[in-house]
Amino acid sequence: MPRLSFAQRNQALGRLAGGTTQTEIARRFNVADSTITRLVPRVNATGTTADRPRPGQPRVTSVRQDNYIRQRH
């Protein structure tokens, strides 16, 4: 299922405040019910609907090294 965009999260919160059920909102945005269920506590905890940083593989080379590798290739 697709992820909710920043604007869609805000719309979902507005619909929740307006009295729409979580199930109806989930159907409207074509996401799982649990997506909407987890949205409210996360917004209450962080104060924002923005994506949280995710861990990832750290860079091994710098941008400058990448450019050098491209030129040599």
C-alpha positions in Angstrom: 0.0 0.0 0.0 1.2 3.5 -0.6 2.5 5.8 2.1 0.7 9.0 3.0 2.2 12.2 1.8 2.7 15.2 4.1 -0.5 16.8 2.8 -2.5 13.6 3.1 -1.5 13.2 6.7 -2.7 16.7 7.5 -6.0 16.0 5.6 -6.4 12.8 7.6 -6.0 14.7 10.9 -8.5 17.3 9.8 -11.0 14.7 8.9 -10.4 13.0 12.3 -11.0 16.3 14.0 -14.2 16.7 11.9 -15.6 13.4 13.2 -14.8 11.0 10.3 -14.0 7.5 11.5 -10.5 6.1 11.1 -11.8 3.3 8.8 -13.4 5.8 6.4 -10.3 7.9 6.3 -8.2 4.8 5.6 -10.5 3.8 2.7 -10.4 7.3 1.3 -6.6 7.4 1.2 -6.2 3.6 0.3 -4.1 2.8 3.3 -4.4 0.3 6.2 -6.4 1.2 9.2 -3.3 0.9 11.4 -1.7 3.7 9.4 -4.3 6.2 10.6 -4.4 4.7 14.0 -0.6 5.2 14.5 -0.8 8.7 13.0 -2.5 10.4 15.9 -0.2 9.3 18.8 2.9 10.1 16.6 1.7 13.6 16.0 0.9 14.1 19.7 4.4 12.9 20.6 6.4 14.8 18.0 4.1 17.8 17.3 4.5 17.4 13.5 3.3 15.3 10.6 6.7 15.4 8.9 8.7 12.2 8.3 11.0 11.2 11.1 14.6 10.6 10.2 15.4 7.0 9.3 18.7 5.2 9.9 20.5 4.2 6.8 23.8 3.0 5.4 26.4 5.7 6.1 28.2 7.1 3.1 31.6 5.5 2.3 32.7 8.1 -0.2 32.3 11.8 -0.4 30.6 13.7 -3.2 34.1 14.8 -4.4 35.3 11.1 -4.5 32.1 10.1 -6.4 32.8 12.8 -9.0 36.4 11.5 -9.3 35.3 7.9 -9.8 32.8 9.0 -12.5 35.5 10.9 -14.4 37.9 8.0 -14.2 35.4 5.5 -15.3 
